[in-house]
Amino acid sequence: MLTADKLPGLWQCYYPMIVGDVEFKEVRVFSNGKADIIMENLGGSAYYAETFAWRYDGRYLTFTKGRTVYQFQVTGFLSPELYLRDSFGRYTWAYRLTEDCIK
């Protein structure tokens, strides 16, 4: 069973994880409610990071920054993999490490 305290750490997104007009590469979730999402614009050639607030309510994992909201339904968790979906598709994230994410 997934709980919010299991989320802090580095999650690698299995490719391709295309959400709207960006591709997620990895997500670094911090215990202080912030998350850095490494992404790339579709057709782009450079990765960049955006910092979001995150929340997990037991069913949805939501990232917000201003008017930008990414919300994923958690459909499963079998360590080290997290299974998500939204209106764009189904995704798998792999847990990689915890250090530096506990703040």
C-alpha positions in Angstrom: 0.0 0.0 0.0 1.3 3.4 -0.9 1.4 6.2 1.7 2.6 9.7 1.3 5.7 9.0 3.4 6.9 6.5 0.8 7.0 9.1 -2.0 10.0 11.2 -1.1 12.9 10.2 -3.3 14.0 10.1 -6.9 11.5 8.5 -9.4 12.6 7.7 -12.9 9.8 7.9 -15.4 9.6 5.0 -17.9 9.8 6.5 -21.4 7.9 7.9 -23.0 5.8 9.7 -20.4 4.1 12.4 -22.5 1.7 14.6 -20.5 0.1 17.3 -22.7 3.0 19.1 -24.4 5.9 17.9 -22.2 7.7 14.7 -21.6 8.5 13.8 -17.9 11.9 12.3 -17.4 12.2 12.1 -13.6 10.6 13.4 -10.5 12.4 14.2 -7.3 9.9 14.3 -4.5 10.9 16.1 -1.3 9.4 15.5 2.1 8.7 19.2 2.5 5.8 19.1 0.0 7.9 20.3 -3.0 8.9 18.3 -6.1 11.3 19.0 -8.9 10.1 17.6 -12.2 12.7 17.1 -14.9 11.0 17.5 -18.3 11.4 18.3 -21.9 9.1 20.2 -24.3 7.9 17.9 -27.1 10.2 18.4 -30.0 12.7 20.1 -27.7 16.3 19.1 -27.2 17.0 20.2 -23.7 15.8 19.0 -20.3 14.8 21.5 -17.6 13.5 21.4 -14.1 10.3 23.0 -12.6 9.5 23.0 -8.9 6.0 22.1 -7.9 4.0 21.6 -4.7 2.8 18.0 -4.4 0.0 16.2 -2.5 -1.1 12.6 -2.3 -4.6 12.0 -1.0 -4.6 8.2 -1.1 -5.9 8.0 -4.6 -4.4 10.9 -6.6 -0.9 12.3 -6.8 -1.1 16.0 -7.7 1.6 18.5 -8.7 0.7 22.2 -8.8 2.6 25.4 -9.8 0.5 28.5 -10.4 -2.1 27.5 -12.9 -0.3 24.4 -14.0 -1.7 21.2 -12.5 -0.6 17.6 -13.2 -2.9 15.1 -11.5 -2.3 11.3 -11.7 -4.5 8.6 -10.4 -2.4 6.0 -8.5 -3.5 2.7 -9.9 -0.9 0.5 -8.2 2.3 0.3 -6.2 4.6 -2.7 -6.2 8.0 -1.5 -4.9 10.0 -0.2 -6.6 7.4 0.7 -9.2 4.5 3.1 -9.0 1.7 2.9 -11.6 -0.2 6.0 -12.6 -2.7 7.2 -15.2 -4.4 10.4 -16.4 -6.3 11.4 -19.5 -3.2 11.2 -21.6 -2.1 7.6 -20.7 -0.7 5.1 -18.3 2.7 5.5 -16.8 5.2 3.7 -14.6 7.8 5.3 -12.3 10.7 3.4 -10.8 12.0 4.4 -7.4 15.7 5.1 -7.4 16.9 6.7 -4.2 16.0 8.6 -1.0 19.0 10.6 0.0 18.8 14.4 -0.5 15.0 14.2 -0.6 14.3 14.4 3.1 14.1 18.1 3.9 
